Amino acid sequence: MRFDVVTLFPELFAALQGHGIMGRALSSGIAELHLWNPRDYTQDVHRTVDDRPYGGGPGMVLKVEPLKAAIEDARAAAPQSPVAYLTPQGWTLDQRAMLEIAARPGWILIAGRYEGIDERLIERFVDEEWSIGDYVLSGGELPAMVVIDAVTRLLPGALGHAESAAQDSYMAGLLDFPQYTRPEAIDGMRVPEVLVSGNHEAIERWRLQQALGRTWLRRPDLLEVRGLAADEQALLDEFIQVHQDAG
């Protein structure tokens, strides 16, 4: 999958290129990352990329000409890739959205800065506007990296174990179940007995119940959207009863 990022700070993306899952995906060709800096398309000695907004007010807006030129070159290099603008005004992404994004051959991501970009560029070039949450960051580079990381781990071959992505939080509309590793006891706290029982059916039942229960405790809104089968509701009811008795 190809990612083209239009950014004033391409050096920030070094964090993705040499480390972990993303670094391996890039080095193996599972994903590609191409960076386009609007400063390279400026005509003045100061490489100016921002200007004051019409109508007054604080802050600056990215200039049209260099940003337009960078987007056009990115589109020429990746003609099959739609364009997404990372902005607090965008559609808030979730795991389902990441799956949809991963189904495309590539994306051109515009990382905004300052007060944003000229609305006419959005109308002409941008196919989608995305947000990673209801808060404001200094620029779109971190959201772009979040999208690239979340999408790349969904690509075939990106993870060491084929089932890892399928078992992540949100993939089934639920938060993940608790995880444990060796040693079996730490400061008197033991791993749940079912996990060392060798009974795989019981383990799967426990994990589903814990995922349901954790989602009910922390993100009940996800359950409202997802809905529950009768057996899942029974598991959740049992979890709730135990939780209430313990409280």
Backbone bond lengths (Angstrom), bond angles and torsions (degrees), N, CA, C in turn:
res aa  C-N    CA-C-N  psi(-1)  N-CA   C-N-CA  omega(-1)  CA-C   N-CA-C  phi
1 M - - - 1.453 - - 1.527 109.58 -
2 R 1.332 115.47 141.21 1.463 119.84 -175.30 1.527 110.07 -107.04
3 F 1.334 115.41 130.60 1.452 122.19 173.39 1.532 108.45 -115.98
4 D 1.315 116.66 125.34 1.456 122.50 172.54 1.519 107.08 -114.64
5 V 1.318 117.57 123.72 1.458 121.37 -177.00 1.515 109.55 -117.20
6 V 1.329 115.55 125.49 1.462 121.97 174.67 1.525 106.68 -94.26
7 T 1.322 116.67 113.61 1.459 121.21 -170.91 1.513 111.57 -150.00
8 L 1.326 116.52 144.94 1.462 121.76 173.37 1.523 112.21 -78.23
9 F 1.334 117.04 -12.95 1.465 121.03 -175.40 1.529 110.74 -130.46
10 P 1.328 117.55 68.03 1.472 120.49 -178.98 1.526 113.31 -61.43
11 E 1.343 116.84 -25.12 1.465 119.22 -178.60 1.527 111.98 -64.52
12 L 1.323 118.25 -22.98 1.466 120.29 178.75 1.524 111.88 -63.31
13 F 1.314 117.13 -26.40 1.466 120.46 -174.66 1.524 112.82 -79.37
14 A 1.326 116.37 -1.28 1.470 118.97 172.17 1.518 111.03 -61.20
15 A 1.335 116.24 -24.59 1.470 119.77 178.64 1.519 112.01 -61.97
16 L 1.324 117.77 -25.70 1.466 120.83 179.09 1.519 112.78 -88.76
17 Q 1.304 117.38 -26.31 1.458 120.28 -163.92 1.517 115.44 -82.97
18 G 1.314 118.04 -19.02 1.456 117.33 -174.66 1.501 115.12 -122.26
19 H 1.320 117.80 13.29 1.456 118.90 -171.12 1.532 112.45 -139.81
20 G 1.316 115.26 144.12 1.451 122.85 166.29 1.515 115.51 57.94
21 I 1.335 114.74 -151.54 1.459 122.60 -175.80 1.521 110.53 -59.15
22 M 1.335 116.73 -45.23 1.460 120.22 -177.91 1.516 111.57 -64.30
23 G 1.324 116.73 -43.97 1.457 120.04 178.53 1.516 112.19 -60.20
24 R 1.341 116.85 -42.17 1.464 120.59 178.96 1.525 110.91 -67.21
25 A 1.327 116.62 -39.06 1.463 120.06 179.77 1.522 111.03 -63.76
26 L 1.325 116.70 -39.71 1.458 120.45 179.32 1.528 111.38 -69.98
27 S 1.321 116.66 -43.11 1.469 119.32 -177.54 1.526 111.83 -69.58
28 S 1.331 117.63 -26.17 1.469 120.78 -179.27 1.522 112.98 -92.07
29 G 1.322 117.35 -6.59 1.452 119.87 179.30 1.518 114.99 88.03
30 I 1.330 117.34 2.79 1.472 119.71 176.30 1.526 109.83 -64.29
31 A 1.320 116.29 -35.62 1.463 122.17 176.54 1.526 109.23 -131.94
32 E 1.329 115.60 152.85 1.460 122.03 174.79 1.522 108.55 -123.35
33 L 1.322 116.20 144.45 1.461 121.24 177.82 1.526 108.92 -128.64
34 H 1.333 115.56 122.01 1.458 121.65 178.88 1.527 107.98 -125.56
35 L 1.327 116.25 136.01 1.456 121.71 -172.83 1.522 110.34 -118.04
36 W 1.340 114.93 136.61 1.460 122.03 -177.58 1.522 108.55 -127.30
37 N 1.317 116.25 118.20 1.464 121.30 -175.82 1.530 110.28 -103.70
38 P 1.336 118.54 115.97 1.467 120.15 178.58 1.528 113.53 -56.60
39 R 1.325 117.64 -24.65 1.477 119.23 178.44 1.535 110.80 -61.72
40 D 1.319 117.50 -27.26 1.465 120.68 179.45 1.524 112.15 -71.61
41 Y 1.321 117.05 -8.61 1.470 121.36 -177.52 1.531 112.00 -112.01
42 T 1.321 117.11 11.16 1.463 121.05 177.98 1.528 110.07 -82.26
43 Q 1.336 115.26 159.22 1.460 120.48 -176.88 1.528 113.21 -113.64
44 D 1.335 117.45 -8.71 1.466 119.47 -176.75 1.525 110.65 -101.02
45 V 1.303 116.44 163.17 1.457 122.13 -175.39 1.520 112.09 -65.03
46 H 1.333 117.67 -27.74 1.457 121.33 -178.60 1.542 112.34 -87.72
47 R 1.303 116.89 -2.20 1.477 122.62 -179.55 1.540 109.95 52.83
48 T 1.306 116.12 52.76 1.461 122.56 -174.49 1.528 111.13 -73.34
49 V 1.318 115.97 129.55 1.468 120.38 -177.50 1.525 112.40 -123.22
50 D 1.351 118.28 4.03 1.452 119.45 -178.91 1.526 109.88 -137.19
51 D 1.337 114.89 161.81 1.459 120.65 179.54 1.523 108.15 -153.68
52 R 1.345 116.07 166.11 1.465 120.63 -178.33 1.527 110.95 -70.79
53 P 1.323 117.92 146.78 1.469 120.42 179.88 1.520 111.79 -75.84
54 Y 1.316 116.08 142.97 1.456 119.76 170.66 1.523 109.27 -62.86
55 G 1.336 115.87 141.49 1.452 120.46 -179.51 1.505 113.64 91.73
56 G 1.344 116.34 -5.85 1.457 120.29 178.54 1.509 112.53 81.59
57 G 1.316 115.70 -175.70 1.456 121.19 -178.95 1.511 111.10 111.24
58 P 1.339 116.20 167.95 1.466 120.34 -177.42 1.523 111.81 -75.40
59 G 1.318 114.98 162.79 1.458 120.25 172.92 1.519 113.23 82.02
60 M 1.314 114.41 179.40 1.453 123.00 -178.24 1.528 109.05 -128.39
61 V 1.328 115.15 162.95 1.461 121.91 178.90 1.529 107.95 -122.09
62 L 1.317 117.13 142.22 1.460 120.02 178.36 1.526 110.21 -61.93
63 K 1.323 116.30 133.86 1.461 121.89 -179.07 1.532 110.79 -65.44
64 V 1.314 114.47 148.54 1.461 119.65 -176.35 1.522 112.06 -70.20
65 E 1.328 118.32 -49.72 1.472 120.56 -167.73 1.525 114.11 -60.23
66 P 1.344 119.65 -52.89 1.471 117.69 -179.05 1.521 113.28 -66.86
67 L 1.331 117.39 -36.67 1.457 119.73 179.33 1.524 110.39 -67.99
68 K 1.316 116.85 -41.51 1.469 121.24 178.10 1.524 110.67 -60.51
69 A 1.327 116.87 -43.67 1.465 120.36 -179.43 1.522 111.58 -64.77
70 A 1.332 117.22 -40.13 1.463 120.55 179.14 1.528 110.59 -65.71
71 I 1.332 117.08 -42.57 1.468 120.47 179.08 1.521 110.20 -63.68
72 E 1.309 117.44 -42.78 1.466 120.51 -178.73 1.525 111.20 -63.56
73 D 1.330 117.97 -39.84 1.470 119.66 177.26 1.521 111.04 -67.18
74 A 1.330 117.06 -39.24 1.462 120.05 177.50 1.523 110.57 -63.43
75 R 1.314 117.76 -41.06 1.465 121.07 178.68 1.523 111.42 -66.63
76 A 1.320 116.77 -36.62 1.465 119.78 177.51 1.521 111.23 -65.86
77 A 1.334 116.79 -36.07 1.462 121.34 179.81 1.520 112.35 -77.45
78 A 1.324 117.31 -27.09 1.468 121.85 -177.59 1.533 108.66 -133.47
79 P 1.322 118.41 70.47 1.469 120.84 -172.65 1.519 114.36 -66.92
80 Q 1.320 118.31 -18.51 1.464 121.16 179.50 1.525 113.14 -89.32
81 S 1.324 116.61 -4.30 1.464 120.56 -173.85 1.525 111.17 -94.21
82 P 1.334 118.31 124.15 1.464 120.24 171.27 1.524 110.64 -69.50
83 V 1.322 115.54 166.50 1.459 122.04 -175.75 1.522 109.33 -110.81
84 A 1.336 116.01 130.07 1.459 121.84 176.89 1.522 109.29 -123.21
85 Y 1.316 115.26 139.07 1.461 121.98 179.10 1.521 108.22 -108.90
86 L 1.347 117.22 125.11 1.464 122.24 178.96 1.523 108.36 -85.20
87 T 1.334 116.64 115.63 1.451 121.54 -173.24 1.521 110.51 -154.25
88 P 1.342 119.08 147.02 1.462 120.50 176.88 1.528 112.93 -62.26
89 Q 1.344 116.67 -17.92 1.458 120.20 178.68 1.525 113.26 -85.25
90 G 1.337 116.29 0.75 1.456 119.84 -174.10 1.515 114.36 -83.60
91 W 1.308 114.54 176.20 1.461 124.49 175.24 1.532 108.53 -67.72
92 T 1.317 116.97 125.93 1.462 120.62 -177.55 1.524 110.13 -72.65
93 L 1.317 116.26 123.77 1.458 122.03 -175.47 1.527 111.81 -81.32
94 D 1.322 115.80 145.09 1.455 122.51 171.60 1.531 107.91 -134.11
95 Q 1.325 117.19 -173.74 1.462 119.67 -175.62 1.523 111.92 -64.19
96 R 1.310 116.81 -36.01 1.468 119.29 177.73 1.523 110.60 -62.41
97 A 1.329 115.99 -40.12 1.462 119.80 177.50 1.526 110.96 -63.91
98 M 1.340 116.98 -39.88 1.461 119.92 179.21 1.532 110.79 -62.32
99 L 1.324 117.27 -36.70 1.464 120.51 176.57 1.520 111.07 -63.77
100 E 1.323 116.87 -40.37 1.457 120.66 178.38 1.526 110.84 -67.31
101 I 1.325 116.21 -40.43 1.461 120.46 178.38 1.524 110.26 -63.30
102 A 1.331 116.47 -40.27 1.470 121.37 -178.07 1.521 112.53 -67.30
103 A 1.331 117.33 -17.42 1.462 120.33 -178.48 1.526 112.44 -79.15
104 R 1.327 117.97 -10.09 1.453 121.16 179.66 1.522 109.86 -91.37
105 P 1.339 118.05 157.91 1.478 120.11 -178.92 1.517 113.50 -71.55
106 G 1.308 117.64 -19.56 1.451 120.32 179.93 1.515 110.57 179.60
107 W 1.341 115.58 172.40 1.457 122.03 179.14 1.508 109.39 -144.45
108 I 1.331 115.66 143.90 1.458 122.13 168.24 1.516 106.23 -102.21
109 L 1.320 116.30 119.11 1.458 122.26 -176.02 1.522 110.04 -108.57
110 I 1.326 116.63 125.55 1.462 120.98 177.34 1.516 108.29 -99.43
111 A 1.323 115.83 118.53 1.462 121.31 178.33 1.521 108.59 -94.47
112 G 1.320 116.31 104.99 1.455 120.53 -178.65 1.526 112.35 -71.14
113 R 1.321 114.81 163.67 1.473 122.24 176.35 1.529 108.36 -145.57
114 Y 1.299 116.11 167.61 1.463 123.23 177.15 1.534 109.33 58.82
115 E 1.360 117.19 -133.08 1.462 119.85 -179.60 1.525 112.48 -86.75
116 G 1.334 116.96 0.71 1.453 120.10 178.85 1.512 111.88 123.08
117 I 1.345 115.78 -159.87 1.457 120.94 -178.76 1.531 109.14 -122.84
118 D 1.308 115.14 160.67 1.460 121.59 -178.45 1.536 109.97 -58.68
119 E 1.324 116.04 130.74 1.462 121.38 -175.76 1.526 111.98 -59.11
120 R 1.300 117.15 -29.13 1.471 119.59 179.97 1.528 112.01 -66.07
121 L 1.344 116.76 -31.58 1.459 119.42 175.19 1.524 110.80 -67.52
122 I 1.327 115.77 -39.05 1.463 119.33 177.88 1.530 110.05 -62.18
123 E 1.321 116.40 -45.81 1.458 120.21 -178.55 1.522 111.90 -63.55
124 R 1.308 117.42 -34.87 1.463 120.60 -175.71 1.520 113.56 -84.49
125 F 1.344 116.77 -39.48 1.463 118.96 -168.58 1.525 115.33 -113.33
126 V 1.312 118.75 -26.09 1.466 120.71 -167.91 1.526 111.14 -89.35
127 D 1.333 115.34 128.40 1.463 121.51 177.60 1.524 111.92 -89.35
128 E 1.334 116.33 -36.00 1.466 120.26 -178.85 1.526 109.54 -143.19
129 E 1.333 115.66 150.40 1.459 122.05 173.94 1.522 108.28 -117.79
130 W 1.332 116.56 128.99 1.468 122.04 -173.38 1.521 110.87 -123.65
131 S 1.330 114.52 147.36 1.467 122.84 172.16 1.517 108.28 -130.35
132 I 1.334 116.62 149.12 1.469 119.07 175.63 1.522 111.63 -102.30
133 G 1.338 117.60 5.33 1.462 119.22 178.40 1.508 111.51 164.12
134 D 1.308 115.62 164.35 1.455 121.46 -176.81 1.525 111.16 -85.77
135 Y 1.311 115.66 66.60 1.461 123.13 176.99 1.520 107.21 -157.52
136 V 1.318 116.59 168.30 1.462 121.51 -175.61 1.523 109.81 -113.91
137 L 1.334 116.21 132.57 1.464 122.91 175.37 1.524 109.33 -110.13
138 S 1.310 116.11 172.32 1.464 120.54 -178.68 1.522 112.54 -72.20
139 G 1.305 116.96 -19.42 1.460 120.11 -179.51 1.512 110.90 -171.45
140 G 1.326 115.34 176.65 1.458 120.48 -176.34 1.510 115.18 -88.88
141 E 1.351 117.26 2.45 1.467 118.79 -177.56 1.525 112.22 -65.58
142 L 1.335 116.95 -47.38 1.467 118.90 179.28 1.525 111.63 -62.47
143 P 1.341 120.21 -46.00 1.469 118.86 174.80 1.527 113.00 -58.64
144 A 1.333 117.72 -38.98 1.463 119.95 178.06 1.527 110.54 -62.01
145 M 1.328 116.57 -42.05 1.464 119.68 178.71 1.520 111.77 -66.29
146 V 1.330 116.40 -36.74 1.463 119.97 176.37 1.522 110.09 -60.58
147 V 1.329 116.86 -46.69 1.459 120.71 179.60 1.522 110.97 -62.14
148 I 1.318 116.45 -46.62 1.466 120.13 -178.30 1.521 111.04 -60.38
149 D 1.338 117.10 -44.05 1.464 120.76 179.85 1.526 111.31 -65.60
150 A 1.342 116.74 -47.47 1.463 120.37 -177.16 1.523 111.53 -63.85
151 V 1.328 117.13 -37.00 1.458 120.79 -179.08 1.526 110.99 -75.84
152 T 1.323 116.86 -41.93 1.469 120.14 -176.55 1.520 111.85 -60.66
153 R 1.337 117.68 -38.68 1.457 119.12 -178.52 1.529 112.11 -67.08
154 L 1.326 117.37 -13.34 1.456 121.17 176.74 1.530 112.74 -88.09
155 L 1.338 117.09 -10.96 1.462 120.52 -176.91 1.525 110.86 -76.87
156 P 1.326 117.92 141.75 1.468 121.03 179.18 1.526 111.43 -55.80
157 G 1.317 116.04 129.46 1.453 121.94 177.43 1.508 115.16 89.64
158 A 1.345 117.91 -6.65 1.465 119.60 -176.30 1.519 112.17 -73.90
159 L 1.322 117.17 -32.92 1.460 121.08 -178.38 1.522 110.38 -101.58
160 G 1.311 115.82 153.85 1.455 120.47 -178.73 1.514 113.20 -65.98
161 H 1.321 117.82 -30.48 1.455 122.60 -178.81 1.516 108.33 -120.41
162 A 1.307 116.80 129.33 1.466 121.06 -173.61 1.520 112.68 -60.57
163 E 1.360 117.63 -26.08 1.457 119.72 -176.61 1.531 112.88 -91.87
164 S 1.325 118.00 -4.92 1.460 119.98 -173.83 1.513 112.40 -59.18
165 A 1.332 117.40 -48.21 1.457 120.11 -178.70 1.511 111.46 -65.82
166 A 1.333 116.79 -37.46 1.460 120.32 -178.02 1.519 111.81 -65.01
167 Q 1.331 117.77 -24.39 1.455 121.38 -178.14 1.529 113.00 -98.46
168 D 1.325 117.69 3.84 1.459 120.43 178.69 1.520 111.21 -65.09
169 S 1.341 115.55 159.70 1.452 120.13 170.09 1.522 110.16 -54.60
170 Y 1.327 115.79 144.98 1.460 125.45 175.33 1.520 114.13 78.84
171 M 1.328 118.97 -17.50 1.462 118.93 -176.64 1.522 111.53 -62.47
172 A 1.333 117.68 -34.75 1.459 121.21 176.59 1.530 110.71 -105.42
173 G 1.327 116.02 17.72 1.449 120.26 -178.62 1.513 113.68 79.59
174 L 1.339 116.97 13.05 1.460 122.31 -177.57 1.523 109.90 -129.10
175 L 1.326 116.38 158.56 1.459 120.40 168.76 1.523 109.00 -73.09
176 D 1.315 115.96 161.48 1.461 120.63 -177.00 1.527 110.89 -73.93
177 F 1.305 115.59 155.13 1.464 121.39 174.66 1.533 109.96 -78.10
178 P 1.346 119.57 161.35 1.466 121.77 179.08 1.533 111.61 -63.14
179 Q 1.319 115.76 145.84 1.459 122.28 -179.99 1.527 110.26 -114.04
180 Y 1.326 116.66 145.82 1.474 122.57 178.90 1.526 109.29 -138.77
181 T 1.332 116.32 153.19 1.449 121.54 173.21 1.530 108.74 -144.13
182 R 1.325 117.58 -178.17 1.462 121.90 -177.67 1.530 111.15 -68.85
183 P 1.313 119.61 149.14 1.470 127.97 4.90 1.531 112.19 -79.51
184 E 1.331 114.44 165.36 1.455 119.97 -175.98 1.522 112.28 -69.55
185 A 1.333 117.03 -27.70 1.472 120.79 179.24 1.524 109.38 -130.64
186 I 1.347 116.09 134.20 1.459 122.53 177.73 1.525 107.88 -133.17
187 D 1.332 117.18 116.13 1.466 121.63 178.42 1.525 111.80 51.90
188 G 1.317 115.52 40.58 1.454 120.42 178.54 1.515 114.78 81.57
189 M 1.308 117.27 -2.03 1.468 121.58 178.83 1.518 108.53 -98.10
190 R 1.338 116.48 121.03 1.456 121.24 -174.30 1.526 110.98 -104.32
191 V 1.311 114.47 153.78 1.462 120.99 171.91 1.530 108.07 -63.62
192 P 1.332 119.02 139.69 1.465 119.99 176.96 1.522 111.57 -51.03
193 E 1.317 115.63 135.28 1.469 121.91 -172.86 1.518 112.69 -56.19
194 V 1.309 116.55 -36.11 1.461 119.10 -176.03 1.529 111.67 -62.01
195 L 1.333 117.70 -29.94 1.459 120.51 -175.97 1.519 113.02 -74.33
196 V 1.308 117.74 -17.31 1.468 120.85 177.55 1.526 110.70 -109.91
197 S 1.332 116.71 11.55 1.463 120.79 -176.62 1.518 112.95 -80.21
198 G 1.334 116.95 -23.16 1.460 120.17 -174.95 1.509 112.94 80.57
199 N 1.310 118.59 -0.69 1.464 123.14 179.69 1.526 107.93 -89.65
200 H 1.328 115.85 97.56 1.455 120.02 -172.57 1.522 112.56 -67.32
201 E 1.306 117.56 -33.09 1.462 120.03 177.76 1.529 110.62 -65.52
202 A 1.340 115.56 -42.71 1.461 119.85 178.94 1.534 110.87 -66.90
203 I 1.328 116.41 -36.49 1.465 120.48 178.88 1.522 110.29 -64.03
204 E 1.329 116.88 -45.73 1.460 120.08 179.69 1.517 111.38 -62.81
205 R 1.338 116.84 -38.88 1.467 120.75 177.89 1.528 110.24 -64.02
206 W 1.335 116.69 -44.31 1.462 121.57 179.46 1.524 110.74 -62.19
207 R 1.318 116.69 -44.76 1.465 120.30 -179.00 1.527 111.31 -63.09
208 L 1.318 117.21 -42.72 1.458 119.86 177.98 1.527 110.38 -63.56
209 Q 1.323 116.40 -43.11 1.466 118.92 179.81 1.522 111.30 -63.40
210 Q 1.328 117.06 -41.19 1.454 120.51 178.95 1.528 111.23 -65.60
211 A 1.333 116.91 -39.53 1.462 120.58 177.55 1.528 110.40 -63.73
212 L 1.302 116.56 -43.57 1.462 120.72 177.48 1.525 110.74 -62.80
213 G 1.326 115.99 -45.73 1.451 120.50 -177.95 1.512 112.61 -66.31
214 R 1.325 117.00 -42.60 1.460 120.29 179.71 1.533 110.19 -64.66
215 T 1.321 116.27 -38.79 1.463 119.49 177.72 1.524 110.92 -66.08
216 W 1.317 117.36 -40.18 1.464 121.55 177.46 1.527 111.18 -61.98
217 L 1.335 116.66 -38.96 1.460 121.20 -179.16 1.527 112.23 -72.68
218 R 1.330 116.51 -41.26 1.458 120.04 -168.72 1.523 114.82 -106.50
219 R 1.329 117.37 -33.27 1.460 120.86 -177.16 1.525 110.29 -139.77
220 P 1.331 117.84 64.87 1.467 119.56 -178.94 1.522 112.75 -60.71
221 D 1.322 117.84 -22.66 1.465 120.45 177.85 1.527 111.73 -61.10
222 L 1.347 117.17 -31.67 1.461 120.24 178.21 1.522 111.63 -65.62
223 L 1.316 116.84 -36.09 1.461 120.28 179.14 1.528 110.92 -67.79
224 E 1.322 116.65 -36.66 1.458 120.32 178.76 1.525 110.91 -63.39
225 V 1.305 116.27 -38.72 1.461 120.65 179.61 1.521 111.05 -73.97
226 R 1.328 116.40 -41.66 1.463 121.29 -172.78 1.514 113.00 -75.64
227 G 1.348 116.23 -43.51 1.463 119.66 -171.53 1.522 110.47 78.13
228 L 1.327 116.93 158.62 1.461 121.64 -176.80 1.522 110.84 -129.41
229 A 1.332 114.75 140.70 1.464 120.50 170.24 1.525 108.38 -72.63
230 A 1.317 116.61 165.34 1.468 121.11 -175.94 1.522 111.58 -60.28
231 D 1.337 117.83 -41.83 1.462 119.80 -179.27 1.529 111.09 -69.33
232 E 1.339 117.00 -34.07 1.460 119.97 177.00 1.526 110.44 -67.94
233 Q 1.329 116.94 -39.96 1.457 120.00 178.71 1.517 110.64 -63.32
234 A 1.342 116.56 -38.02 1.463 119.95 178.37 1.521 110.99 -64.54
235 L 1.330 116.83 -41.36 1.467 120.38 177.22 1.523 111.04 -63.60
236 L 1.323 116.34 -42.11 1.458 119.81 179.83 1.528 110.93 -66.61
237 D 1.316 117.78 -41.18 1.471 120.85 178.36 1.524 110.41 -59.54
238 E 1.325 115.85 -40.68 1.467 120.24 178.37 1.523 110.62 -64.54
239 F 1.339 117.01 -42.53 1.460 121.42 177.58 1.529 110.57 -61.07
240 I 1.321 116.57 -45.84 1.464 120.69 -178.21 1.519 110.98 -62.21
241 Q 1.325 116.89 -39.88 1.460 120.43 -179.82 1.520 110.90 -63.78
242 V 1.335 116.56 -45.43 1.461 120.93 177.95 1.526 110.48 -62.28
243 H 1.337 116.42 -42.76 1.456 121.13 -179.75 1.533 111.34 -62.41
244 Q 1.312 116.24 -43.47 1.459 119.78 179.90 1.520 112.26 -68.91
245 D 1.327 116.70 -37.65 1.458 119.91 177.51 1.530 110.83 -64.55
246 A 1.339 116.08 -37.31 1.467 120.34 -179.28 1.519 111.26 -72.03
247 G 1.339 116.30 -27.87 1.459 120.59 -177.45 1.497 112.70 -81.63
